[in-house]
Amino acid sequence: MLVRGTRSGEVAEVLETDDATVECAYCAADVPARDAAAVPPKDEDEAWVKLRNVHHRGCEWVATRAHRL
């Protein structure tokens, strides 16, 4: 992921690349940007299983389904 700098208060331009990752603030895993783009509904079990596979074991964010359980 490439983020182009901006002045304070402006929205940054984000350019997605195939190998772009975002660091999880809870487990520090490098999560593919395409998997970090949206939070699935808390009752969508299949989506949370997929997310669990790209985060480190015991990730609080995944375990609590984004603190919604």
PDB file with SEQRES, HELIX, SHEET and CRYST1 records, atoms N, CA, C and O in Angstrom:
SEQRES   1 A   69  MET LEU VAL ARG GLY THR ARG SER GLY GLU VAL ALA GLU          
SEQRES   2 A   69  VAL LEU GLU THR ASP ASP ALA THR VAL GLU CYS ALA TYR          
SEQRES   3 A   69  CYS ALA ALA ASP VAL PRO ALA ARG ASP ALA ALA ALA VAL          
SEQRES   4 A   69  PRO PRO LYS ASP GLU ASP GLU ALA TRP VAL LYS LEU ARG          
SEQRES   5 A   69  ASN VAL HIS HIS ARG GLY CYS GLU TRP VAL ALA THR ARG          
SEQRES   6 A   69  ALA HIS ARG LEU                                              
HELIX    1 AA1 ALA A   33  ALA A   36  1                                   4    
HELIX    2 AA2 ASP A   45  ARG A   52  1                                   8    
HELIX    3 AA3 GLU A   60  ALA A   63  1                                   4    
SHEET    1 AA1 2 LEU A   2  ARG A   4  0                                        
SHEET    2 AA1 2 GLU A  13  LEU A  15 -1                                        
SHEET    1 AA2 2 THR A  21  GLU A  23  0                                        
SHEET    2 AA2 2 ASP A  30  PRO A  32 -1                                        
CRYST1    1.000    1.000    1.000  90.00  90.00  90.00 P 1           1          
ATOM      1  N   MET A   1       0.853  -1.161   0.000  1.00  0.00           N  
ATOM      2  CA  MET A   1       0.000   0.000   0.000  1.00  0.00           C  
ATOM      3  C   MET A   1       0.900   1.225   0.000  1.00  0.00           C  
ATOM      4  O   MET A   1       1.888   1.282   0.732  1.00  0.00           O  
ATOM      5  N   LEU A   2       0.565   2.162  -0.793  1.00  0.00           N  
ATOM      6  CA  LEU A   2       1.301   3.415  -0.873  1.00  0.00           C  
ATOM      7  C   LEU A   2       0.367   4.537  -0.460  1.00  0.00           C  
ATOM      8  O   LEU A   2      -0.716   4.692  -1.024  1.00  0.00           O  
ATOM      9  N   VAL A   3       0.784   5.312   0.517  1.00  0.00           N  
ATOM     10  CA  VAL A   3      -0.009   6.444   0.966  1.00  0.00           C  
ATOM     11  C   VAL A   3       0.763   7.706   0.622  1.00  0.00           C  
ATOM     12  O   VAL A   3       1.902   7.887   1.054  1.00  0.00           O  
ATOM     13  N   ARG A   4       0.148   8.563  -0.145  1.00  0.00           N  
ATOM     14  CA  ARG A   4       0.789   9.821  -0.511  1.00  0.00           C  
ATOM     15  C   ARG A   4       0.498  10.853   0.556  1.00  0.00           C  
ATOM     16  O   ARG A   4      -0.644  11.000   0.994  1.00  0.00           O  
ATOM     17  N   GLY A   5       1.525  11.565   0.975  1.00  0.00           N  
ATOM     18  CA  GLY A   5       1.387  12.555   2.030  1.00  0.00           C  
ATOM     19  C   GLY A   5       0.452  13.689   1.658  1.00  0.00           C  
ATOM     20  O   GLY A   5       0.299  14.042   0.489  1.00  0.00           O  
ATOM     21  N   THR A   6      -0.160  14.239   2.670  1.00  0.00           N  
ATOM     22  CA  THR A   6      -1.060  15.368   2.494  1.00  0.00           C  
ATOM     23  C   THR A   6      -0.836  16.340   3.637  1.00  0.00           C  
ATOM     24  O   THR A   6      -0.128  16.037   4.598  1.00  0.00           O  
ATOM     25  N   ARG A   7      -1.427  17.476   3.527  1.00  0.00           N  
ATOM     26  CA  ARG A   7      -1.382  18.440   4.619  1.00  0.00           C  
ATOM     27  C   ARG A   7      -2.343  18.016   5.716  1.00  0.00           C  
ATOM     28  O   ARG A   7      -3.267  17.242   5.468  1.00  0.00           O  
ATOM     29  N   SER A   8      -2.138  18.505   6.894  1.00  0.00           N  
ATOM     30  CA  SER A   8      -2.974  18.176   8.037  1.00  0.00           C  
ATOM     31  C   SER A   8      -4.448  18.419   7.715  1.00  0.00           C  
ATOM     32  O   SER A   8      -4.812  19.464   7.175  1.00  0.00           O  
ATOM     33  N   GLY A   9      -5.285  17.445   8.052  1.00  0.00           N  
ATOM     34  CA  GLY A   9      -6.723  17.586   7.861  1.00  0.00           C  
ATOM     35  C   GLY A   9      -7.232  17.132   6.512  1.00  0.00           C  
ATOM     36  O   GLY A   9      -8.444  17.046   6.312  1.00  0.00           O  
ATOM     37  N   GLU A  10      -6.338  16.838   5.579  1.00  0.00           N  
ATOM     38  CA  GLU A  10      -6.757  16.365   4.262  1.00  0.00           C  
ATOM     39  C   GLU A  10      -6.721  14.841   4.228  1.00  0.00           C  
ATOM     40  O   GLU A  10      -5.990  14.211   4.992  1.00  0.00           O  
ATOM     41  N   VAL A  11      -7.501  14.267   3.353  1.00  0.00           N  
ATOM     42  CA  VAL A  11      -7.523  12.822   3.190  1.00  0.00           C  
ATOM     43  C   VAL A  11      -6.349  12.402   2.317  1.00  0.00           C  
ATOM     44  O   VAL A  11      -6.096  12.998   1.270  1.00  0.00           O  
ATOM     45  N   ALA A  12      -5.645  11.384   2.753  1.00  0.00           N  
ATOM     46  CA  ALA A  12      -4.507  10.877   1.987  1.00  0.00           C  
ATOM     47  C   ALA A  12      -4.993  10.040   0.812  1.00  0.00           C  
ATOM     48  O   ALA A  12      -6.051   9.414   0.879  1.00  0.00           O  
ATOM     49  N   GLU A  13      -4.228  10.035  -0.239  1.00  0.00           N  
ATOM     50  CA  GLU A  13      -4.522   9.186  -1.390  1.00  0.00           C  
ATOM     51  C   GLU A  13      -3.859   7.842  -1.148  1.00  0.00           C  
ATOM     52  O   GLU A  13      -2.654   7.779  -0.905  1.00  0.00           O  
ATOM     53  N   VAL A  14      -4.628   6.775  -1.213  1.00  0.00           N  
ATOM     54  CA  VAL A  14      -4.115   5.442  -0.973  1.00  0.00           C  
ATOM     55  C   VAL A  14      -4.172   4.665  -2.273  1.00  0.00           C  
ATOM     56  O   VAL A  14      -5.228   4.551  -2.896  1.00  0.00           O  
ATOM     57  N   LEU A  15      -3.035   4.135  -2.677  1.00  0.00           N  
ATOM     58  CA  LEU A  15      -2.959   3.336  -3.889  1.00  0.00           C  
ATOM     59  C   LEU A  15      -2.743   1.881  -3.492  1.00  0.00           C  
ATOM     60  O   LEU A  15      -1.738   1.546  -2.865  1.00  0.00           O  
ATOM     61  N   GLU A  16      -3.679   1.025  -3.856  1.00  0.00           N  
ATOM     62  CA  GLU A  16      -3.572  -0.389  -3.519  1.00  0.00           C  
ATOM     63  C   GLU A  16      -2.652  -1.093  -4.504  1.00  0.00           C  
ATOM     64  O   GLU A  16      -2.680  -0.816  -5.703  1.00  0.00           O  
ATOM     65  N   THR A  17      -1.841  -2.003  -3.991  1.00  0.00           N  
ATOM     66  CA  THR A  17      -1.024  -2.872  -4.820  1.00  0.00           C  
ATOM     67  C   THR A  17      -1.344  -4.300  -4.430  1.00  0.00           C  
ATOM     68  O   THR A  17      -1.934  -4.532  -3.375  1.00  0.00           O  
ATOM     69  N   ASP A  18      -0.970  -5.258  -5.257  1.00  0.00           N  
ATOM     70  CA  ASP A  18      -1.290  -6.657  -4.987  1.00  0.00           C  
ATOM     71  C   ASP A  18      -0.666  -7.162  -3.686  1.00  0.00           C  
ATOM     72  O   ASP A  18      -1.230  -8.029  -3.019  1.00  0.00           O  
ATOM     73  N   ASP A  19       0.493  -6.621  -3.330  1.00  0.00           N  
ATOM     74  CA  ASP A  19       1.189  -7.089  -2.141  1.00  0.00           C  
ATOM     75  C   ASP A  19       1.018  -6.149  -0.951  1.00  0.00           C  
ATOM     76  O   ASP A  19       1.772  -6.239   0.018  1.00  0.00           O  
ATOM     77  N   ALA A  20       0.049  -5.261  -1.013  1.00  0.00           N  
ATOM     78  CA  ALA A  20      -0.169  -4.282   0.049  1.00  0.00           C  
ATOM     79  C   ALA A  20      -0.640  -4.972   1.323  1.00  0.00           C  
ATOM     80  O   ALA A  20      -1.475  -5.875   1.281  1.00  0.00           O  
ATOM     81  N   THR A  21      -0.094  -4.536   2.458  1.00  0.00           N  
ATOM     82  CA  THR A  21      -0.516  -5.061   3.744  1.00  0.00           C  
ATOM     83  C   THR A  21      -0.753  -3.914   4.716  1.00  0.00           C  
ATOM     84  O   THR A  21      -0.267  -2.798   4.533  1.00  0.00           O  
ATOM     85  N   VAL A  22      -1.513  -4.229   5.748  1.00  0.00           N  
ATOM     86  CA  VAL A  22      -1.799  -3.289   6.822  1.00  0.00           C  
ATOM     87  C   VAL A  22      -1.475  -4.009   8.119  1.00  0.00           C  
ATOM     88  O   VAL A  22      -1.853  -5.168   8.295  1.00  0.00           O  
ATOM     89  N   GLU A  23      -0.778  -3.339   9.030  1.00  0.00           N  
ATOM     90  CA  GLU A  23      -0.454  -3.976  10.296  1.00  0.00           C  
ATOM     91  C   GLU A  23      -1.646  -3.913  11.245  1.00  0.00           C  
ATOM     92  O   GLU A  23      -2.207  -2.841  11.468  1.00  0.00           O  
ATOM     93  N   CYS A  24      -2.032  -5.053  11.801  1.00  0.00           N  
ATOM     94  CA  CYS A  24      -3.119  -5.102  12.769  1.00  0.00           C  
ATOM     95  C   CYS A  24      -2.652  -4.411  14.052  1.00  0.00           C  
ATOM     96  O   CYS A  24      -1.571  -4.713  14.558  1.00  0.00           O  
ATOM     97  N   ALA A  25      -3.448  -3.499  14.572  1.00  0.00           N  
ATOM     98  CA  ALA A  25      -3.099  -2.769  15.787  1.00  0.00           C  
ATOM     99  C   ALA A  25      -3.161  -3.656  17.028  1.00  0.00           C  
ATOM    100  O   ALA A  25      -2.625  -3.282  18.072  1.00  0.00           O  
ATOM    101  N   TYR A  26      -3.799  -4.811  16.940  1.00  0.00           N  
ATOM    102  CA  TYR A  26      -3.956  -5.697  18.094  1.00  0.00           C  
ATOM    103  C   TYR A  26      -2.927  -6.812  18.135  1.00  0.00           C  
ATOM    104  O   TYR A  26      -2.407  -7.127  19.205  1.00  0.00           O  
ATOM    105  N   CYS A  27      -2.617  -7.422  16.985  1.00  0.00           N  
ATOM    106  CA  CYS A  27      -1.698  -8.564  16.992  1.00  0.00           C  
ATOM    107  C   CYS A  27      -0.441  -8.332  16.173  1.00  0.00           C  
ATOM    108  O   CYS A  27       0.446  -9.185  16.150  1.00  0.00           O  
ATOM    109  N   ALA A  28      -0.350  -7.190  15.500  1.00  0.00           N  
ATOM    110  CA  ALA A  28       0.807  -6.798  14.684  1.00  0.00           C  
ATOM    111  C   ALA A  28       1.014  -7.678  13.457  1.00  0.00           C  
ATOM    112  O   ALA A  28       2.094  -7.666  12.867  1.00  0.00           O  
ATOM    113  N   ALA A  29       0.007  -8.433  13.067  1.00  0.00           N  
ATOM    114  CA  ALA A  29       0.109  -9.235  11.843  1.00  0.00           C  
ATOM    115  C   ALA A  29       0.045  -8.320  10.629  1.00  0.00           C  
ATOM    116  O   ALA A  29      -0.640  -7.297  10.647  1.00  0.00           O  
ATOM    117  N   ASP A  30       0.759  -8.691   9.582  1.00  0.00           N  
ATOM    118  CA  ASP A  30       0.669  -7.983   8.314  1.00  0.00           C  
ATOM    119  C   ASP A  30      -0.498  -8.581   7.540  1.00  0.00           C  
ATOM    120  O   ASP A  30      -0.371  -9.635   6.917  1.00  0.00           O  
ATOM    121  N   VAL A  31      -1.625  -7.900   7.587  1.00  0.00           N  
ATOM    122  CA  VAL A  31      -2.868  -8.374   6.981  1.00  0.00           C  
ATOM    123  C   VAL A  31      -2.978  -7.816   5.564  1.00  0.00           C  
ATOM    124  O   VAL A  31      -2.799  -6.615   5.362  1.00  0.00           O  
ATOM    125  N   PRO A  32      -3.272  -8.675   4.574  1.00  0.00           N  
ATOM    126  CA  PRO A  32      -3.467  -8.155   3.223  1.00  0.00           C  
ATOM    127  C   PRO A  32      -4.506  -7.032   3.219  1.00  0.00           C  
ATOM    128  O   PRO A  32      -5.564  -7.159   3.835  1.00  0.00           O  
ATOM    129  N   ALA A  33      -4.207  -5.950   2.534  1.00  0.00           N  
ATOM    130  CA  ALA A  33      -5.084  -4.776   2.532  1.00  0.00           C  
ATOM    131  C   ALA A  33      -6.494  -5.127   2.072  1.00  0.00           C  
ATOM    132  O   ALA A  33      -7.462  -4.549   2.567  1.00  0.00           O  
ATOM    133  N   ARG A  34      -6.627  -6.050   1.145  1.00  0.00           N  
ATOM    134  CA  ARG A  34      -7.964  -6.429   0.666  1.00  0.00           C  
ATOM    135  C   ARG A  34      -8.785  -7.074   1.786  1.00  0.00           C  
ATOM    136  O   ARG A  34     -10.013  -6.992   1.767  1.00  0.00           O  
ATOM    137  N   ASP A  35      -8.127  -7.718   2.767  1.00  0.00           N  
ATOM    138  CA  ASP A  35      -8.831  -8.333   3.894  1.00  0.00           C  
ATOM    139  C   ASP A  35      -9.107  -7.328   5.011  1.00  0.00           C  
ATOM    140  O   ASP A  35      -9.955  -7.570   5.870  1.00  0.00           O  
ATOM    141  N   ALA A  36      -8.396  -6.208   5.000  1.00  0.00           N  
ATOM    142  CA  ALA A  36      -8.556  -5.196   6.046  1.00  0.00           C  
ATOM    143  C   ALA A  36      -9.481  -4.064   5.616  1.00  0.00           C  
ATOM    144  O   ALA A  36      -9.737  -3.140   6.388  1.00  0.00           O  
ATOM    145  N   ALA A  37      -9.971  -4.134   4.407  1.00  0.00           N  
ATOM    146  CA  ALA A  37     -10.748  -3.027   3.851  1.00  0.00           C  
ATOM    147  C   ALA A  37     -12.115  -2.846   4.499  1.00  0.00           C  
ATOM    148  O   ALA A  37     -12.608  -1.722   4.596  1.00  0.00           O  
ATOM    149  N   ALA A  38     -12.731  -3.932   4.941  1.00  0.00           N  
ATOM    150  CA  ALA A  38     -14.081  -3.827   5.516  1.00  0.00           C  
ATOM    151  C   ALA A  38     -14.228  -4.809   6.668  1.00  0.00           C  
ATOM    152  O   ALA A  38     -13.612  -5.875   6.662  1.00  0.00           O  
ATOM    153  N   VAL A  39     -15.023  -4.461   7.634  1.00  0.00           N  
ATOM    154  CA  VAL A  39     -15.299  -5.334   8.775  1.00  0.00           C  
ATOM    155  C   VAL A  39     -16.595  -6.085   8.486  1.00  0.00           C  
ATOM    156  O   VAL A  39     -17.635  -5.468   8.255  1.00  0.00           O  
ATOM    157  N   PRO A  40     -16.535  -7.422   8.497  1.00  0.00           N  
ATOM    158  CA  PRO A  40     -17.758  -8.172   8.217  1.00  0.00           C  
ATOM    159  C   PRO A  40     -18.748  -8.076   9.380  1.00  0.00           C  
ATOM    160  O   PRO A  40     -18.356  -7.760  10.504  1.00  0.00           O  
ATOM    161  N   PRO A  41     -20.018  -8.346   9.116  1.00  0.00           N  
ATOM    162  CA  PRO A  41     -21.006  -8.375  10.199  1.00  0.00           C  
ATOM    163  C   PRO A  41     -20.584  -9.399  11.255  1.00  0.00           C  
ATOM    164  O   PRO A  41     -19.959 -10.406  10.923  1.00  0.00           O  
ATOM    165  N   LYS A  42     -20.918  -9.150  12.511  1.00  0.00           N  
ATOM    166  CA  LYS A  42     -20.443 -10.023  13.585  1.00  0.00           C  
ATOM    167  C   LYS A  42     -20.977 -11.446  13.487  1.00  0.00           C  
ATOM    168  O   LYS A  42     -20.375 -12.359  14.052  1.00  0.00           O  
ATOM    169  N   ASP A  43     -22.084 -11.661  12.790  1.00  0.00           N  
ATOM    170  CA  ASP A  43     -22.653 -13.004  12.680  1.00  0.00           C  
ATOM    171  C   ASP A  43     -22.272 -13.728  11.383  1.00  0.00           C  
ATOM    172  O   ASP A  43     -22.831 -14.782  11.081  1.00  0.00           O  
ATOM    173  N   GLU A  44     -21.347 -13.183  10.629  1.00  0.00           N  
ATOM    174  CA  GLU A  44     -20.905 -13.807   9.383  1.00  0.00           C  
ATOM    175  C   GLU A  44     -19.682 -14.695   9.661  1.00  0.00           C  
ATOM    176  O   GLU A  44     -18.539 -14.305   9.425  1.00  0.00           O  
ATOM    177  N   ASP A  45     -19.966 -15.895  10.170  1.00  0.00           N  
ATOM    178  CA  ASP A  45     -18.919 -16.793  10.645  1.00  0.00           C  
ATOM    179  C   ASP A  45     -17.836 -17.097   9.626  1.00  0.00           C  
ATOM    180  O   ASP A  45     -16.652 -17.094   9.962  1.00  0.00           O  
ATOM    181  N   GLU A  46     -18.221 -17.356   8.399  1.00  0.00           N  
ATOM    182  CA  GLU A  46     -17.251 -17.726   7.368  1.00  0.00           C  
ATOM    183  C   GLU A  46     -16.224 -16.609   7.130  1.00  0.00           C  
ATOM    184  O   GLU A  46     -15.033 -16.880   6.973  1.00  0.00           O  
ATOM    185  N   ALA A  47     -16.681 -15.384   7.104  1.00  0.00           N  
ATOM    186  CA  ALA A  47     -15.773 -14.247   6.896  1.00  0.00           C  
ATOM    187  C   ALA A  47     -14.798 -14.110   8.061  1.00  0.00           C  
ATOM    188  O   ALA A  47     -13.630 -13.784   7.853  1.00  0.00           O  
ATOM    189  N   TRP A  48     -15.266 -14.357   9.285  1.00  0.00           N  
ATOM    190  CA  TRP A  48     -14.387 -14.247  10.450  1.00  0.00           C  
ATOM    191  C   TRP A  48     -13.364 -15.375  10.495  1.00  0.00           C  
ATOM    192  O   TRP A  48     -12.256 -15.178  10.995  1.00  0.00           O  
ATOM    193  N   VAL A  49     -13.711 -16.543   9.986  1.00  0.00           N  
ATOM    194  CA  VAL A  49     -12.732 -17.637   9.888  1.00  0.00           C  
ATOM    195  C   VAL A  49     -11.620 -17.233   8.931  1.00  0.00           C  
ATOM    196  O   VAL A  49     -10.445 -17.469   9.213  1.00  0.00           O  
ATOM    197  N   LYS A  50     -11.974 -16.632   7.816  1.00  0.00           N  
ATOM    198  CA  LYS A  50     -10.964 -16.173   6.854  1.00  0.00           C  
ATOM    199  C   LYS A  50     -10.062 -15.115   7.480  1.00  0.00           C  
ATOM    200  O   LYS A  50      -8.847 -15.141   7.284  1.00  0.00           O  
ATOM    201  N   LEU A  51     -10.648 -14.185   8.232  1.00  0.00           N  
ATOM    202  CA  LEU A  51      -9.846 -13.163   8.894  1.00  0.00           C  
ATOM    203  C   LEU A  51      -8.940 -13.768   9.959  1.00  0.00           C  
ATOM    204  O   LEU A  51      -7.794 -13.346  10.116  1.00  0.00           O  
ATOM    205  N   ARG A  52      -9.449 -14.748  10.685  1.00  0.00           N  
ATOM    206  CA  ARG A  52      -8.632 -15.408  11.713  1.00  0.00           C  
ATOM    207  C   ARG A  52      -7.374 -16.017  11.098  1.00  0.00           C  
ATOM    208  O   ARG A  52      -6.327 -16.073  11.743  1.00  0.00           O  
ATOM    209  N   ASN A  53      -7.479 -16.465   9.868  1.00  0.00           N  
ATOM    210  CA  ASN A  53      -6.333 -17.098   9.203  1.00  0.00           C  
ATOM    211  C   ASN A  53      -5.249 -16.118   8.776  1.00  0.00           C  
ATOM    212  O   ASN A  53      -4.135 -16.541   8.465  1.00  0.00           O  
ATOM    213  N   VAL A  54      -5.539 -14.832   8.751  1.00  0.00           N  
ATOM    214  CA  VAL A  54      -4.520 -13.844   8.361  1.00  0.00           C  
ATOM    215  C   VAL A  54      -4.033 -13.004   9.541  1.00  0.00           C  
ATOM    216  O   VAL A  54      -3.148 -12.163   9.381  1.00  0.00           O  
ATOM    217  N   HIS A  55      -4.606 -13.229  10.725  1.00  0.00           N  
ATOM    218  CA  HIS A  55      -4.158 -12.561  11.948  1.00  0.00           C  
ATOM    219  C   HIS A  55      -3.394 -13.578  12.795  1.00  0.00           C  
ATOM    220  O   HIS A  55      -3.502 -14.783  12.569  1.00  0.00           O  
ATOM    221  N   HIS A  56      -2.625 -13.093  13.765  1.00  0.00           N  
ATOM    222  CA  HIS A  56      -1.909 -13.992  14.664  1.00  0.00           C  
ATOM    223  C   HIS A  56      -2.887 -14.642  15.634  1.00  0.00           C  
ATOM    224  O   HIS A  56      -3.940 -14.090  15.952  1.00  0.00           O  
ATOM    225  N   ARG A  57      -2.509 -15.823  16.091  1.00  0.00           N  
ATOM    226  CA  ARG A  57      -3.328 -16.571  17.040  1.00  0.00           C  
ATOM    227  C   ARG A  57      -3.626 -15.712  18.275  1.00  0.00           C  
ATOM    228  O   ARG A  57      -2.734 -15.069  18.828  1.00  0.00           O  
ATOM    229  N   GLY A  58      -4.880 -15.715  18.687  1.00  0.00           N  
ATOM    230  CA  GLY A  58      -5.283 -14.970  19.867  1.00  0.00           C  
ATOM    231  C   GLY A  58      -5.531 -13.490  19.649  1.00  0.00           C  
ATOM    232  O   GLY A  58      -5.663 -12.741  20.617  1.00  0.00           O  
ATOM    233  N   CYS A  59      -5.598 -13.051  18.401  1.00  0.00           N  
ATOM    234  CA  CYS A  59      -5.824 -11.636  18.122  1.00  0.00           C  
ATOM    235  C   CYS A  59      -7.143 -11.186  18.765  1.00  0.00           C  
ATOM    236  O   CYS A  59      -8.205 -11.739  18.478  1.00  0.00           O  
ATOM    237  N   GLU A  60      -7.058 -10.185  19.629  1.00  0.00           N  
ATOM    238  CA  GLU A  60      -8.233  -9.687  20.356  1.00  0.00           C  
ATOM    239  C   GLU A  60      -9.298  -9.145  19.409  1.00  0.00           C  
ATOM    240  O   GLU A  60     -10.491  -9.337  19.646  1.00  0.00           O  
ATOM    241  N   TRP A  61      -8.882  -8.472  18.344  1.00  0.00           N  
ATOM    242  CA  TRP A  61      -9.830  -7.882  17.404  1.00  0.00           C  
ATOM    243  C   TRP A  61     -10.671  -8.951  16.723  1.00  0.00           C  
ATOM    244  O   TRP A  61     -11.882  -8.794  16.571  1.00  0.00           O  
ATOM    245  N   VAL A  62     -10.021 -10.044  16.313  1.00  0.00           N  
ATOM    246  CA  VAL A  62     -10.749 -11.139  15.662  1.00  0.00           C  
ATOM    247  C   VAL A  62     -11.579 -11.903  16.691  1.00  0.00           C  
ATOM    248  O   VAL A  62     -12.735 -12.232  16.429  1.00  0.00           O  
ATOM    249  N   ALA A  63     -11.003 -12.186  17.854  1.00  0.00           N  
ATOM    250  CA  ALA A  63     -11.698 -12.964  18.887  1.00  0.00           C  
ATOM    251  C   ALA A  63     -12.984 -12.288  19.346  1.00  0.00           C  
ATOM    252  O   ALA A  63     -13.953 -12.968  19.684  1.00  0.00           O  
ATOM    253  N   THR A  64     -13.004 -10.967  19.360  1.00  0.00           N  
ATOM    254  CA  THR A  64     -14.199 -10.237  19.805  1.00  0.00           C  
ATOM    255  C   THR A  64     -15.027  -9.716  18.639  1.00  0.00           C  
ATOM    256  O   THR A  64     -15.986  -8.966  18.820  1.00  0.00           O  
ATOM    257  N   ARG A  65     -14.629 -10.135  17.424  1.00  0.00           N  
ATOM    258  CA  ARG A  65     -15.308  -9.684  16.198  1.00  0.00           C  
ATOM    259  C   ARG A  65     -15.428  -8.169  16.195  1.00  0.00           C  
ATOM    260  O   ARG A  65     -16.517  -7.604  16.097  1.00  0.00           O  
ATOM    261  N   ALA A  66     -14.280  -7.542  16.304  1.00  0.00           N  
ATOM    262  CA  ALA A  66     -14.144  -6.087  16.302  1.00  0.00           C  
ATOM    263  C   ALA A  66     -14.838  -5.452  17.502  1.00  0.00           C  
ATOM    264  O   ALA A  66     -15.472  -4.402  17.395  1.00  0.00           O  
ATOM    265  N   HIS A  67     -14.699  -6.120  18.646  1.00  0.00           N  
ATOM    266  CA  HIS A  67     -15.260  -5.642  19.923  1.00  0.00           C  
ATOM    267  C   HIS A  67     -16.777  -5.497  19.885  1.00  0.00           C  
ATOM    268  O   HIS A  67     -17.346  -4.582  20.481  1.00  0.00           O  
ATOM    269  N   ARG A  68     -17.421  -6.422  19.168  1.00  0.00           N  
ATOM    270  CA  ARG A  68     -18.877  -6.376  19.086  1.00  0.00           C  
ATOM    271  C   ARG A  68     -19.526  -7.581  19.741  1.00  0.00           C  
ATOM    272  O   ARG A  68     -20.738  -7.759  19.621  1.00  0.00           O  
ATOM    273  N   LEU A  69     -18.763  -8.409  20.424  1.00  0.00           N  
ATOM    274  CA  LEU A  69     -19.354  -9.557  21.138  1.00  0.00           C  
ATOM    275  C   LEU A  69     -19.446  -9.270  22.609  1.00  0.00           C  
ATOM    276  O   LEU A  69     -19.915 -10.113  23.374  1.00  0.00           O  
TER     277      LEU A  69                                                      
END                                                                             
